[in-house]
């Protein structure tokens, strides 16, 4: 395997996708990789961000950093979710432009799609309609980053890929039961219930369907995208699972035999999210693991690292 001479920067390297991306790049011959977390640089600070970019002068940027919540967190922190992400994205994109970045790979979010668009959702409909109200501020911050990248390509010729990511999960996720995303929240609940012998309460009806993508597979896709694609692209598996199926699978993985209570007073969010992944499959992408295999790996990692896992 030939060693790449590219200078690579990963922002948000402490998160679920950042950890997986570091491994994927190392395994693929990228030896000059700098991975930063929020403790290294506050990307909301324009001066600090520009100083870091001026020192590193990366040729490829994987911008994974974000202020991230689940549905309840996005509803409870609407102002913070918008402002912090706009600051982070604007600073990072501009600093990358100033220092001659050759390829900018941005992590978007499925939240940018309106729940009124046709399914499966295609990249041509990113700007159609308003995002779902439950995650609108966060979604608009991501749409704003795409608008900035499109403008920079037009004016400065800056090459970019904007990945419209489905729900990611895997080791090193943030396992926050109250404000976190669905799978890490459920993994934490199942671990706690298995240890304490308590019932499990799950938000919503369980009927909502999601396309879940394992972090290792997402990292593989991101490398393919960086090397072979420009513009917007859906980052997903093309297969959907109901929340109820996910819960049933975790019951089997964890050996939990207690009761599961469905709290219908909590929101489901969008009922169905399905993606057109033809652009991604054209790059040769196929998930390396099945959903059940990836979920088992994630649960096992959390059980072994519960004391140090982010919550």
C-alpha positions as CSV (number, residue, x, y, z in Angstrom):
1,X,0.0,0.0,0.0
2,X,1.4,3.3,-1.1
3,X,1.8,6.0,1.6
4,X,-0.2,9.2,1.0
5,X,1.6,12.5,1.2
6,X,-1.6,14.4,2.0
7,X,-1.7,16.5,5.2
8,X,-5.0,15.5,6.7
9,X,-6.9,17.2,9.5
10,X,-9.9,15.6,11.3
11,X,-12.0,17.8,13.5
12,X,-14.3,16.3,16.1
13,X,-11.8,13.4,16.4
14,X,-13.1,12.5,19.9
15,X,-16.5,11.5,18.6
16,X,-17.9,8.3,17.2
17,X,-16.9,8.9,13.6
18,X,-13.6,10.6,14.4
19,X,-12.2,7.5,16.2
20,X,-13.3,5.3,13.3
21,X,-11.9,7.7,10.7
22,X,-8.5,7.8,12.3
23,X,-8.3,4.0,12.1
24,X,-9.6,3.9,8.5
25,X,-7.1,6.4,7.3
26,X,-4.2,4.8,9.0
27,X,-5.1,1.4,7.5
28,X,-5.3,3.0,4.1
29,X,-1.8,4.6,4.0
30,X,-2.5,8.1,5.3
31,X,0.3,8.7,7.7
32,X,0.2,12.5,8.1
33,X,-3.0,12.8,10.0
34,X,-3.7,15.3,12.8
35,X,-6.9,14.6,14.8
36,X,-8.2,17.3,17.1
37,X,-11.0,17.4,19.7
38,X,-12.8,20.2,21.5
39,X,-10.2,20.1,24.2
40,X,-7.4,20.9,21.7
41,X,-9.1,23.9,20.0
42,X,-12.4,25.7,20.5
43,X,-13.6,25.9,16.9
44,X,-16.2,28.5,17.9
45,X,-13.2,30.9,18.4
46,X,-12.3,32.3,15.0
47,X,-8.8,33.4,16.0
48,X,-8.0,30.0,17.6
49,X,-9.3,28.2,14.6
50,X,-7.4,30.2,12.0
51,X,-4.1,29.9,14.1
52,X,-4.5,26.1,14.1
53,X,-5.1,25.9,10.4
54,X,-2.2,28.3,9.7
55,X,0.1,26.0,11.6
56,X,-1.1,22.7,10.1
57,X,-2.0,23.8,6.6
58,X,-3.9,20.6,5.8
59,X,-4.6,19.6,2.2
60,X,-7.6,17.4,3.2
61,X,-10.0,18.3,5.9
62,X,-12.6,16.0,7.4
63,X,-14.9,18.3,9.3
64,X,-16.7,16.0,11.8
65,X,-16.9,18.5,14.7
66,X,-20.4,19.6,15.8
67,X,-22.5,20.4,18.8
68,X,-24.7,17.3,18.6
69,X,-27.9,16.2,20.4
70,X,-30.7,13.8,19.8
71,X,-34.3,14.8,19.3
72,X,-34.9,15.9,22.9
73,X,-31.6,17.7,23.1
74,X,-32.2,19.6,19.9
75,X,-35.7,20.6,21.1
76,X,-34.4,21.8,24.5
77,X,-31.2,23.6,23.2
78,X,-32.4,25.2,20.0
79,X,-30.4,28.4,20.3
80,X,-27.2,26.7,21.4
81,X,-27.6,24.0,18.7
82,X,-27.9,26.7,16.0
83,X,-25.3,29.3,17.2
84,X,-22.5,27.0,18.2
85,X,-22.7,25.0,14.9
86,X,-22.9,28.1,12.7
87,X,-19.8,29.4,14.5
88,X,-17.9,26.1,14.2
89,X,-18.8,25.5,10.6
90,X,-18.2,29.1,9.4
91,X,-14.8,29.3,11.1
92,X,-13.5,25.9,9.9
93,X,-14.6,26.3,6.3
94,X,-13.1,29.8,6.0
95,X,-9.8,28.8,7.7
96,X,-9.5,25.9,5.3
97,X,-10.0,28.2,2.4
98,X,-7.4,30.7,3.7
99,X,-4.8,27.9,4.0
100,X,-5.2,26.3,0.6
101,X,-7.2,23.1,1.5
102,X,-7.5,21.0,-1.6
103,X,-10.5,18.9,-0.4
104,X,-13.0,19.7,2.3
105,X,-15.2,16.8,3.5
106,X,-18.1,18.0,5.6
107,X,-20.4,16.0,7.8
108,X,-24.0,17.1,7.3
109,X,-27.1,15.6,8.7
110,X,-30.2,13.9,7.6
111,X,-32.1,16.5,9.6
112,X,-31.6,19.0,6.7
113,X,-34.2,17.1,4.6
114,X,-37.8,18.2,4.9
115,X,-40.3,15.5,6.0
116,X,-42.3,16.5,2.9
117,X,-39.7,15.3,0.4
118,X,-40.3,12.2,-1.6
119,X,-38.8,8.9,-0.4
120,X,-36.1,7.8,-0.8
121,X,-34.6,11.2,-0.2
122,X,-32.2,12.3,-2.9
123,X,-29.5,14.9,-2.8
124,X,-31.3,17.1,-5.4
125,X,-34.0,17.8,-2.8
126,X,-31.8,19.1,0.0
127,X,-33.2,22.6,-0.4
128,X,-36.9,21.5,-0.8
129,X,-39.1,22.6,2.1
130,X,-38.4,23.3,5.7
131,X,-36.6,20.8,8.0
132,X,-38.7,18.9,10.6
133,X,-39.5,21.3,13.4
134,X,-38.0,19.0,16.1
135,X,-34.4,19.6,14.7
136,X,-34.8,22.7,12.6
137,X,-32.1,25.0,14.2
138,X,-29.5,22.2,14.0
139,X,-30.6,21.4,10.4
140,X,-30.4,25.0,9.3
141,X,-26.9,25.3,10.7
142,X,-25.9,22.3,8.4
143,X,-27.8,23.8,5.4
144,X,-25.8,27.0,6.1
145,X,-22.5,25.1,5.9
146,X,-23.6,23.6,2.5
147,X,-24.5,27.1,1.2
148,X,-21.0,28.4,2.3
149,X,-19.3,25.5,0.6
150,X,-21.3,26.0,-2.6
151,X,-20.4,29.7,-2.6
152,X,-16.7,29.0,-2.0
153,X,-16.6,26.5,-4.8
154,X,-18.1,29.1,-7.1
155,X,-15.9,32.0,-6.1
156,X,-12.6,30.3,-5.0
157,X,-12.8,26.9,-6.7
158,X,-12.7,25.1,-3.3
159,X,-13.4,21.4,-3.8
160,X,-15.8,19.9,-1.3
161,X,-18.0,16.9,-0.4
162,X,-21.0,17.4,1.8
163,X,-22.1,14.1,3.4
164,X,-25.8,14.0,4.4
165,X,-25.3,11.5,7.2
166,X,-27.9,9.1,8.5
167,X,-27.9,8.0,12.2
168,X,-24.3,6.9,13.1
169,X,-23.4,4.6,16.0
170,X,-20.5,2.6,17.3
171,X,-17.7,2.6,19.9
172,X,-16.7,6.0,21.4
173,X,-20.2,7.4,20.9
174,X,-21.9,9.7,23.5
175,X,-24.1,7.4,25.5
176,X,-26.5,10.0,26.9
177,X,-29.8,8.5,27.8
178,X,-31.7,11.8,28.0
179,X,-30.3,13.9,25.2
180,X,-28.4,11.4,23.0
181,X,-29.1,9.7,19.8
182,X,-31.3,6.6,19.8
183,X,-28.8,3.8,19.6
184,X,-26.2,5.0,22.2
185,X,-29.1,6.0,24.5
186,X,-30.7,2.5,24.2
187,X,-27.3,0.8,24.6
188,X,-26.8,2.6,27.9
189,X,-30.4,1.8,29.0
190,X,-30.0,-1.9,28.3
191,X,-26.7,-2.1,30.1
192,X,-28.1,-0.3,33.2
193,X,-31.2,-2.4,33.2
194,X,-29.3,-5.7,32.8
195,X,-27.1,-4.8,35.8
196,X,-29.8,-3.4,38.0
197,X,-32.7,-5.6,36.8
198,X,-34.9,-2.7,36.1
199,X,-37.5,-2.2,33.3
200,X,-36.6,-0.2,30.3
201,X,-38.5,2.9,29.1
202,X,-38.2,3.8,25.4
203,X,-39.4,7.0,23.9
204,X,-42.1,6.9,21.2
205,X,-44.1,4.2,19.7
206,X,-41.3,2.2,18.3
207,X,-42.8,2.5,14.8
208,X,-40.4,5.1,13.5
209,X,-37.9,3.7,11.0
210,X,-34.2,4.8,10.7
211,X,-31.3,3.9,8.5
212,X,-28.5,3.2,11.0
213,X,-24.8,3.3,9.8
214,X,-22.0,1.8,11.8
215,X,-19.1,4.2,12.4
216,X,-16.5,1.9,10.9
217,X,-18.6,1.6,7.7
218,X,-19.1,5.4,7.7
219,X,-15.4,6.0,7.9
220,X,-14.8,3.7,5.0
221,X,-17.4,5.6,3.0
222,X,-15.9,9.0,4.0
223,X,-12.5,7.9,2.6
224,X,-14.1,6.8,-0.7
225,X,-15.9,10.1,-0.9
226,X,-12.8,12.2,-0.2
227,X,-10.9,10.3,-2.9
228,X,-13.6,10.1,-5.5
229,X,-16.6,12.5,-5.1
230,X,-17.4,16.2,-5.1
231,X,-20.7,17.8,-4.0
232,X,-23.5,16.5,-1.8
233,X,-23.9,12.8,-1.2
234,X,-26.1,10.7,1.1
235,X,-24.2,8.7,3.7
236,X,-26.4,5.7,4.6
237,X,-26.9,2.0,4.1
238,X,-30.2,2.1,2.1
239,X,-31.8,-0.2,4.7
240,X,-34.2,0.9,7.4
241,X,-35.0,-0.6,10.8
242,X,-37.8,0.3,13.2
243,X,-36.9,1.4,16.7
244,X,-38.9,-1.6,17.9
245,X,-36.7,-4.0,15.9
246,X,-33.6,-2.2,17.3
247,X,-34.9,-2.7,20.9
248,X,-35.7,-6.4,20.2
249,X,-32.2,-6.9,18.8
250,X,-30.6,-5.3,21.9
251,X,-32.8,-7.6,24.1
252,X,-31.1,-10.6,22.4
253,X,-27.6,-9.1,22.4
254,X,-27.8,-8.1,26.1
255,X,-29.7,-11.1,27.3
256,X,-32.3,-8.7,28.8
257,X,-35.5,-10.5,29.7
258,X,-37.3,-7.8,31.7
259,X,-40.1,-5.5,30.5
260,X,-39.8,-2.8,27.9
261,X,-42.2,0.2,28.4
262,X,-43.0,2.4,25.4
263,X,-43.5,6.1,26.4
264,X,-45.9,7.4,23.7
265,X,-45.8,10.8,25.3
266,X,-42.3,11.3,23.9
267,X,-41.7,12.2,20.2
268,X,-40.9,9.7,17.4
269,X,-39.5,12.4,15.2
270,X,-39.9,11.8,11.5
271,X,-41.7,8.5,10.9
272,X,-39.5,7.3,8.1
273,X,-36.1,8.3,6.7
274,X,-35.1,6.4,3.6
275,X,-32.2,7.5,1.3
276,X,-31.3,7.3,-2.3
277,X,-27.7,6.1,-2.0
278,X,-26.9,5.6,-5.7
279,X,-24.1,8.2,-5.6
280,X,-22.5,6.3,-2.7
281,X,-22.8,2.9,-4.2
282,X,-21.4,4.2,-7.5
283,X,-18.1,4.7,-5.5
284,X,-18.1,0.9,-4.7
285,X,-19.5,1.3,-1.1
286,X,-21.1,-1.6,0.7
287,X,-21.3,-1.9,4.5
288,X,-18.7,-4.3,5.8
289,X,-20.9,-5.4,8.8
290,X,-24.6,-6.3,9.2
291,X,-26.7,-4.1,11.5
292,X,-26.9,-6.8,14.1
293,X,-23.2,-7.4,14.0
294,X,-22.4,-3.7,14.4
295,X,-24.9,-3.3,17.2
296,X,-23.3,-6.3,19.1
297,X,-19.9,-4.7,18.7
298,X,-21.1,-1.4,20.0
299,X,-22.9,-3.0,23.0
300,X,-19.8,-5.1,23.9
301,X,-17.5,-2.0,23.7
302,X,-19.8,-0.1,26.0
303,X,-19.9,-2.9,28.5
304,X,-16.1,-3.0,28.6
305,X,-15.7,0.8,28.7
306,X,-18.7,2.0,30.7
307,X,-16.6,3.8,33.3
308,X,-14.8,6.0,30.7
309,X,-17.4,6.2,28.0
310,X,-18.8,9.7,27.2
311,X,-22.3,10.2,28.6
